[in-house]
Amino acid sequence: MTKARATALRYVAPAVVVGALIAGAAIGAQTVSKPKTTSAATLAKPRPASPKARLPGYNEDRNAYYGDLHVHTQLSFDAYIFNVRRTPDDAYRFAKGEAIGHAQGYEIRLAGGPLDFVAVTDHAEYIGAIREAGDPNSPLSKLPVTQGLFSPDPAAIREAFTRVVTGFRNNSLPAEFDSPAIVSKAWGEIRDAAARHNAPGRFTTFIGYEYTSAPDGRNLHRNVIFKGSKVVEFPYHSNMSKDPEDLWRTMDGWRANGIEALAIPHNSNGSDGLMFDSVRLNGKPMDKAYSDLRMRNEPLVEMTQIKGTSETHPSLSPNDEWANFEIMESYIGQDKQITKFQGGYVRRALQDGIVMRQTQGFNPFKFGLIGASDTHNAAPGTVEEPNYFSKTGRNDGTPELRGSVPPKAAADWEGADPAKAGGRFQSWGASGLAGVWAEENSREAIYAAMRRKETFATSGPRIKVRFFAGYDFPADLLTRPDTVRQAYAHGVPMGGDLLPAANKAPKFLVWAVRDPSSGFLQRAQVVKGWVENGVAREQVFDVACADGLKVVGGRCPSNGASVDLKTCQPDRFKGDVELRTVWADPTFNPKQRAFYYVRVLENPSCRWSTWDALRAGVARNPKLQPTVMERAWSSPIWFEPTA
C-alpha cells in the first residue's frame, strides 16, 4: 500500500457517512427512442421494481456504479504484438480484484476496490488473427507479413505495429487474417467469458467490441456495447465501411431483429477535427435524419482515457484555467501532430450541437459523458496514479520506456533529452472510469442508465457526482434526509432536458463526494454553453468551494493545498469530503438555448510520472507536470427554450 493511499484510508469515515446520503440517485432524463406516450422527464425518474425482481443492493434512488467499457486483451491485433497474452477471462478476474501477469513479467493488481461493471472490447478488425499467426502450427504463421511480428524488443514491436496498422489502413493484409473461422472463435471467447463472469447484483459484464475506423489516420473509433446476451454472429467492423453512418444503420438493423446495442466514440482528440465535424464523413450536410440516426445509436461519448482527455483544449477555452488537463496533440499511434482542435473536443461539440439545434432544428452532439481506460494489458480500471503501468504491454511497461525516469539507469537528466524520452507515452494519463447511476448492478439497469445518459466520467478516482435542475426545489433541499428523492420529484437529472417555465429561472443541485481512497475535493464548477445571437458561448462558474471559502468574482479563492514532491504526500488538512450547493445561473436568459454540466476538482496530487521517479529514487522528468488535479464530470442538462 502506498503512503498516499494509507493516509487517505485513515480519513474514510466522514466520506462513508456522506456517501450513504448520496448513494442514492442521480439522473438521466432523455432516452434515445422513448415511447410516444411517456415524457422524457418521466423516464428519468426512478421506477420501483417488483420485490421479486430486486437484486442485492437495490436502491430506488439509484446507486453509483463504476466500470470500464474499453478493454483490450490478447485477441486485439495490437495487444498481441505488444506481447500481451492475457485473455478476456483474465480481464474480468483483474476487474474483480485478482492479480494477473503483465507482459513485462511482473504481477499487476488494482490497488483500489473491484469494479462494478466491465466490457471487453477487442478490435473487431482481424480479431484473434495475430494470435493465430503467432502459433507456429497455424498457416498464418507462414505468411510473409507475419514474419518478425513477435519480438519482445520495444523497437521491433513498434516496427511490427506500424507494419500491421499500415496494412490495415490500406487494406493490404492477407484475406486469411479475416477468416470467418478465426473471427468466430475469438468472438465466441468474448461472449463465453462475459457469460461466465456476469453475476447480477455483484458484477456486471457487457459483450462488446471496438469498431476501429481511422480514415487517413484520423481517429473515428467506437466501442459497441450490447445490452444483453443476444448479440450478432459477427461484429460489424471498419473493413466493411470506415463511415460510422454505416455502423449506425447496421445497428438499426440489429435492433429491428431484437438485438439492442449502443456505440461510444472515443479519442476525439486524435481525430484532427473529424469526430465532431460540421459535415458528414461523405461530405454531405447534416440533417435531422442524420442527427436522429447518430443519437439513436450513440447517446454517450468517452471523453477521458489513457490517451488524453477530450473535454476541451486550451485554444478552444482560453478563459478556462483548468483546460490544459492531460492533453494529447498527436494522431493515435503516430508521431503526427493534430492541426485542427475544433471538431475534436467534447465541449465545443456540445456548443456546436446547440447552435445547430437553434438554427436547423436538430442536434447530432447531444451526448452524455463517460470515461474509460483503453487498457491493452487486459487490466480494466488501471487508472490509479501511484499504480500506473501504462497501456501497451512491453512497449511502455517500465518507467524508462514511458520517459518518467532518466535513460540507462542514470540518476539525473544530465546529457539526456527529457522532452524526447518516452515519446508520446509522456502525454498519456492514468484515466479514466465510467460512472452510472442505476437502481442495481445488472445489465438491464446499467444499460438503461447509459441510454438515458445518467452517466458521469472521472479521471480515475471514484468521485460521486449528482446534478439536477428544476424550478420548484424545496427551500430546505440541501438539509432534507430525502434530498435526492425531492430532486427527482421536482427536477430533471444529468442527461435530461429542462423545459421553460413561465416567469421562472431554474436552480441547480450540485453535489459531489470524494473517493475515500483519493484526494480531498477543492471546488465544484458548472460549465455552461449557450447560444447568443447565433453564436456559441461558454463560461465556467465556480459554485462550491472547499475549506469554508466563498466564491468571489466567479472563482473560489485558492485553498492553498499543496503536495510534498519528495514524498508525494498531499496536504491532509485542505479540501472537503463533500461539496454541495443549490446554484442559480446569474446569466440565465429564458430565450437562450443552453447546456450545463458539472466539473469537480480534487486538490493537487502527484502525477504517475512523479510517482515513477520517486519510487526509482531518481530525478523526475523536468518536462512533465509533477502534479495533476483529478476530476469528475457530469453529463449535461440541456435547457430547451421551446418544447
Helices and strands as residue ranges (DSSP letters): H 3-9, H 13-22, H 40-44, G 51-53, E 63-71, H 77-81, H 88-95, E 100-101, E 107-108, E 117-120, H 129-133, G 139-142, G 144-146, H 154-169, G 175-178, H 180-197, E 204-211, G 215-217, E 222-226, H 244-256, E 261-265, G 268-270, H 288-297, E 300-302, E 304-305, E 308-309, H 346-360, E 368-370, G 385-387, G 393-395, G 407-409, G 423-427, E 433-438, H 443-451, E 455-458, E 464-470, G 477-479, H 483-490, E 491-493, E 497-498, E 507-513, E 521-532, E 535-545, E 563-564, E 569-570, E 578-584, E 594-602, E 605-606, H 608-616, E 627-628, E 631-634, E 637-639
